[in-house]
């Protein structure tokens, strides 16, 4: 067991790998360049061997748009030739849309990685007793000192959430029901809502729910759409039905892992000794597995100004004259 909360067990590897067709990788050049500014980068073709992942900290696999995340990857990890587990992310080759993703993900990658910059973390949920209780339990386990905000569905509307998610927070966690089209909370937060988010990308979106990385009858999964629309640099989502208790167990493990201040990326978080293979068996990473859990420099101030009051809390006084621009007009 580790003797210090600042030094979890970790492999001494930093190389980021990316695999895909040359045309697709050319569209992702901003993200590749951002990684090159921080660590060694290994560029692989669409067909690569397990030995090509030796020494890699993570790999982003770009492939045929007709292949779903479930079929594209066997799980959250690939096995390198030397036996190491390598966090693997999936990105469908959607042509020019890759350029939109590359710019937002590159901005996330260039953010500072100092301990004080990690987060802020926001919590989302469906307005359901079990989902609300899950947020209560996971937030209670978050490390002291972390910047945590509750934008849960009993506090904030869907239009306000769309606006709030444009601030580029470090990570967002969702609890509640989900499907291939989106999240059940907020009266339904669907793929079209993800496309409405414009601004700075979240570092990561962790959807602890069912099926958000599965493909609907037509089009991409919710997680793929969120990533490609620039909502986040990386997303974690299930490809099928999951049990609430398993999702809660995973959320608690993630919160426990975040006690280690050296964990600043999605891949480091999922490699934590507290995350079991069982709780991740239905999940896939969409987007960059090395997406930082680091917010935009202005994300904390923006989060503080999001109007999401708890039930029964004191509300700010709004001057009467501002309600309609003129006194007496609403």
Wavefront OBJ file of the C-alpha trace (Angstrom):
o trace
v 0.000 0.000 0.000
v 1.231 3.538 -0.672
v 2.658 5.421 2.269
v 1.750 8.878 0.982
v -1.365 10.299 -0.604
v 0.850 12.288 -2.959
v 2.602 9.228 -4.424
v 0.322 6.448 -5.733
v 1.814 3.421 -7.467
v 2.390 4.311 -11.115
v 4.367 3.059 -14.061
v 7.303 5.101 -15.276
v 5.866 5.622 -18.755
v 4.842 8.880 -20.389
v 4.573 8.113 -24.122
v 1.216 8.879 -25.735
v 0.335 6.779 -28.775
v -2.173 7.402 -31.548
v -3.206 4.961 -34.263
v -5.157 5.480 -37.467
v -5.118 6.334 -41.157
v -2.759 9.114 -42.214
v -5.669 11.266 -43.455
v -7.425 11.065 -40.083
v -4.261 11.757 -38.118
v -3.564 14.821 -40.241
v -6.891 16.267 -39.076
v -5.853 15.580 -35.485
v -2.508 17.356 -35.801
v -3.371 20.102 -33.238
v -3.902 17.431 -30.566
v -0.794 15.513 -31.608
v 1.262 18.717 -31.439
v -0.136 19.564 -28.000
v 0.976 16.154 -26.715
v 4.387 16.530 -28.345
v 4.848 19.692 -26.329
v 4.590 17.651 -23.109
v 5.752 14.069 -23.766
v 7.026 11.600 -26.395
v 4.437 10.703 -29.048
v 4.251 7.437 -30.983
v 2.289 7.515 -34.265
v 0.994 4.130 -35.417
v -0.895 2.933 -38.459
v -4.422 1.514 -38.337
v -3.010 -1.996 -37.923
v -0.600 -2.205 -34.994
v 0.843 -4.966 -32.838
v 0.620 -5.248 -29.070
v 4.387 -4.748 -28.925
v 3.862 -1.282 -30.431
v 2.217 -0.330 -27.118
v 5.184 -1.313 -24.959
v 6.018 1.670 -22.776
v 2.909 3.612 -23.788
v 0.929 5.434 -21.112
v -2.193 5.499 -23.304
v -3.329 5.089 -26.905
v -6.013 6.841 -28.956
v -7.373 4.587 -31.715
v -9.042 6.309 -34.691
v -11.037 3.998 -36.915
v -13.951 3.258 -39.209
v -16.999 5.354 -38.338
v -19.225 2.306 -38.878
v -17.580 0.485 -35.960
v -19.095 1.099 -32.529
v -17.005 1.714 -29.380
v -17.971 -1.742 -28.106
v -16.660 -3.462 -31.246
v -13.675 -1.163 -31.697
v -12.095 -1.871 -28.317
v -12.285 -4.889 -26.008
v -12.515 -2.683 -22.937
v -11.005 0.340 -21.237
v -7.528 -1.173 -21.585
v -5.472 -2.863 -24.279
v -2.721 -5.288 -23.335
v 0.774 -4.309 -24.466
v 3.283 -6.907 -25.600
v 5.088 -6.622 -22.262
v 1.866 -7.323 -20.358
v 1.083 -3.760 -19.239
v -2.487 -2.496 -19.319
v -2.677 0.536 -21.608
v -5.737 2.821 -21.356
v -7.258 3.051 -24.828
v -9.641 5.607 -26.266
v -11.803 5.307 -29.384
v -12.509 7.997 -31.953
v -14.589 7.335 -35.080
v -13.111 8.698 -38.301
v -15.737 11.315 -39.134
v -13.696 13.412 -41.557
v -13.648 17.152 -40.940
v -15.402 16.815 -37.587
v -12.127 15.456 -36.260
v -10.701 18.951 -36.685
v -13.274 20.390 -34.269
v -12.385 17.762 -31.713
v -8.648 18.224 -32.204
v -8.804 21.930 -31.383
v -10.825 21.505 -28.187
v -8.840 18.484 -26.984
v -5.547 20.257 -27.727
v -6.639 23.193 -25.563
v -7.364 20.769 -22.710
v -3.976 19.128 -23.168
v -2.150 22.464 -22.981
v -3.678 23.364 -19.613
v -1.388 23.487 -16.632
v -1.045 20.292 -14.629
v -0.088 21.688 -11.219
v -1.927 20.161 -8.298
v -3.723 23.429 -7.554
v -5.151 23.484 -11.071
v -6.884 20.098 -10.946
v -10.647 20.371 -11.194
v -13.057 21.940 -10.578
v -15.275 18.863 -10.481
v -19.004 19.070 -11.163
v -21.693 16.525 -10.362
v -24.762 15.919 -12.512
v -27.661 13.563 -12.003
v -31.160 12.531 -12.843
v -33.855 13.739 -10.449
v -34.218 10.304 -8.907
v -33.790 9.264 -5.282
v -31.090 6.696 -6.031
v -29.137 9.040 -8.302
v -29.351 11.886 -5.797
v -28.200 9.582 -2.983
v -25.296 8.406 -5.160
v -24.092 11.985 -5.640
v -24.354 12.563 -1.887
v -22.188 9.517 -1.171
v -19.554 10.206 -3.828
v -19.236 13.911 -3.012
v -18.759 12.967 0.646
v -15.771 10.829 -0.397
v -14.144 13.498 -2.564
v -10.813 14.744 -1.169
v -11.002 17.789 1.066
v -9.841 20.913 -0.695
v -11.154 19.902 -4.124
v -13.422 22.415 -5.850
v -16.730 20.556 -6.150
v -20.000 21.909 -7.583
v -23.441 20.276 -7.668
v -25.282 21.021 -10.894
v -27.801 18.303 -10.247
v -31.192 18.249 -11.921
v -33.134 19.478 -8.881
v -30.944 22.618 -8.882
v -30.441 23.585 -12.513
v -32.385 23.425 -15.784
v -31.167 21.943 -19.047
v -30.629 25.359 -20.768
v -28.642 26.590 -17.768
v -26.625 23.378 -17.705
v -25.733 23.788 -21.380
v -24.431 27.258 -20.557
v -22.598 26.066 -17.435
v -20.774 23.268 -19.267
v -19.128 25.808 -21.556
v -16.750 26.903 -18.785
v -14.181 24.134 -19.296
v -14.232 22.441 -15.877
v -11.798 19.654 -15.026
v -14.364 16.843 -15.039
v -18.085 16.165 -14.774
v -19.666 13.050 -13.223
v -23.209 11.932 -14.102
v -25.382 9.509 -12.112
v -28.815 8.306 -13.179
v -30.306 6.634 -16.210
v -28.897 6.900 -19.712
v -29.168 5.367 -23.166
v -27.515 5.610 -26.568
v -29.195 8.967 -27.226
v -28.172 10.666 -23.989
v -28.864 11.269 -20.314
v -32.293 11.023 -18.666
v -31.659 13.942 -16.315
v -32.699 17.543 -16.974
v -35.741 16.417 -18.920
v -33.360 14.632 -21.273
v -29.858 15.801 -22.174
v -29.424 14.348 -25.636
v -26.923 14.386 -28.478
v -28.519 17.558 -29.843
v -27.901 19.247 -26.486
v -24.263 18.183 -26.596
v -23.964 19.825 -29.999
v -25.341 23.040 -28.443
v -22.462 23.362 -25.975
v -20.038 25.974 -27.272
v -17.047 27.175 -25.304
v -14.152 25.573 -23.453
v -14.182 21.784 -23.234
v -14.442 19.775 -20.042
v -11.358 17.739 -19.340
v -13.413 14.557 -18.983
v -17.055 13.510 -18.823
v -17.652 10.403 -16.719
v -21.132 8.972 -17.297
v -21.771 6.343 -14.624
v -24.912 5.053 -16.270
v -26.171 2.661 -18.939
v -25.484 2.536 -22.672
v -24.213 6.064 -23.435
v -21.335 4.605 -25.488
v -23.615 2.223 -27.381
v -24.800 3.067 -30.877
v -28.469 3.896 -31.533
v -30.170 2.597 -34.664
v -28.797 5.566 -36.597
v -25.813 7.794 -35.906
v -23.186 7.936 -33.194
v -23.459 7.208 -29.493
v -24.007 10.000 -26.990
v -20.398 9.851 -25.770
v -19.017 9.971 -29.304
v -21.223 12.960 -30.101
v -20.197 14.769 -26.905
v -16.496 14.283 -27.628
v -16.692 15.202 -31.321
v -18.770 18.298 -30.514
v -16.032 19.601 -28.232
v -17.946 19.120 -24.963
v -15.000 17.199 -23.486
v -11.586 15.855 -24.440
v -12.397 12.386 -23.143
v -15.518 10.540 -22.021
v -16.163 7.350 -20.087
v -19.426 5.551 -20.826
v -20.958 2.100 -20.860
v -21.829 0.158 -24.013
v -24.727 -1.694 -22.405
v -26.911 -1.979 -19.338
v -25.198 -1.504 -15.989
v -26.344 -1.990 -12.406
v -26.850 1.055 -10.190
v -24.792 -0.464 -7.385
v -21.901 -1.136 -9.777
v -22.000 2.464 -10.980
v -22.075 3.734 -7.396
v -19.170 1.462 -6.506
v -17.207 2.860 -9.446
v -18.026 6.439 -8.455
v -16.827 5.855 -4.900
v -13.620 4.263 -6.211
v -12.978 7.238 -8.484
v -13.441 9.631 -5.576
v -11.055 7.560 -3.470
v -8.459 7.535 -6.253
v -8.632 11.326 -6.518
v -7.094 11.558 -3.065
v -3.782 11.179 -4.871
v -2.816 14.641 -6.077
v -0.517 13.245 -8.774
v -3.535 11.880 -10.678
v -4.256 14.569 -13.254
v -5.458 12.603 -16.305
v -8.329 10.263 -17.081
v -5.923 7.397 -17.826
v -4.136 7.785 -14.488
v -7.492 7.823 -12.712
v -8.678 4.594 -14.346
v -5.352 2.848 -13.666
v -5.773 3.469 -9.945
v -5.475 0.453 -7.679
v -8.971 1.250 -6.402
v -10.661 0.708 -9.780
v -11.481 -2.952 -10.374
v -11.755 -4.589 -13.781
v -15.229 -5.785 -12.813
v -16.663 -2.289 -12.423
v -15.207 -1.241 -15.787
v -16.172 -4.299 -17.829
v -18.998 -2.599 -19.763
v -17.238 0.736 -20.143
v -15.233 2.309 -22.946
v -13.177 5.504 -23.237
v -14.198 7.761 -26.108
v -11.652 10.422 -27.046
v -8.244 11.037 -25.528
v -7.524 8.689 -22.592
v -4.898 11.175 -21.403
v -7.428 14.002 -21.202
v -6.438 16.138 -18.255
v -8.677 16.526 -15.215
v -7.691 20.172 -15.300
v -9.995 23.086 -15.894
v -9.576 26.148 -18.062
v -7.953 28.985 -16.067
v -11.304 30.769 -15.861
v -13.348 27.648 -15.079
v -13.429 28.073 -11.309
v -14.755 31.628 -11.461
v -17.298 30.629 -14.089
v -18.440 27.717 -11.960
v -18.901 29.982 -8.953
v -21.313 32.144 -10.953
v -23.543 29.278 -12.093
v -26.963 29.659 -10.478
v -27.637 26.208 -9.008
v -29.049 26.668 -5.486
v -29.791 23.763 -3.178
v -33.351 23.191 -2.080
v -34.175 25.461 0.855
v -31.049 27.594 0.474
v -31.151 31.368 0.680
v -31.532 32.933 -2.760
v -29.794 36.146 -3.793
v -31.868 39.319 -3.732
v -32.712 40.474 -7.268
v -33.513 44.211 -7.436
v -37.116 44.735 -8.488
v -36.180 47.263 -11.157
v -34.018 44.720 -13.025
v -36.750 42.159 -13.580
v -38.107 43.710 -16.720
v -35.823 46.607 -17.410
v -38.314 49.113 -16.021
v -40.031 49.150 -12.658
v -43.391 47.443 -12.837
v -42.696 45.564 -16.105
v -41.935 41.848 -16.078
l 1 2 3 4 5 6 7 8 9 10 11 12 13 14 15 16 17 18 19 20 21 22 23 24 25 26 27 28 29 30 31 32 33 34 35 36 37 38 39 40 41 42 43 44 45 46 47 48 49 50 51 52 53 54 55 56 57 58 59 60 61 62 63 64 65 66 67 68 69 70 71 72 73 74 75 76 77 78 79 80 81 82 83 84 85 86 87 88 89 90 91 92 93 94 95 96 97 98 99 100 101 102 103 104 105 106 107 108 109 110 111 112 113 114 115 116 117 118 119 120 121 122 123 124 125 126 127 128 129 130 131 132 133 134 135 136 137 138 139 140 141 142 143 144 145 146 147 148 149 150 151 152 153 154 155 156 157 158 159 160 161 162 163 164 165 166 167 168 169 170 171 172 173 174 175 176 177 178 179 180 181 182 183 184 185 186 187 188 189 190 191 192 193 194 195 196 197 198 199 200 201 202 203 204 205 206 207 208 209 210 211 212 213 214 215 216 217 218 219 220 221 222 223 224 225 226 227 228 229 230 231 232 233 234 235 236 237 238 239 240 241 242 243 244 245 246 247 248 249 250 251 252 253 254 255 256 257 258 259 260 261 262 263 264 265 266 267 268 269 270 271 272 273 274 275 276 277 278 279 280 281 282 283 284 285 286 287 288 289 290 291 292 293 294 295 296 297 298 299 300 301 302 303 304 305 306 307 308 309 310 311 312 313 314 315 316 317 318 319 320 321 322 323 324 325 326 327 328 329 330
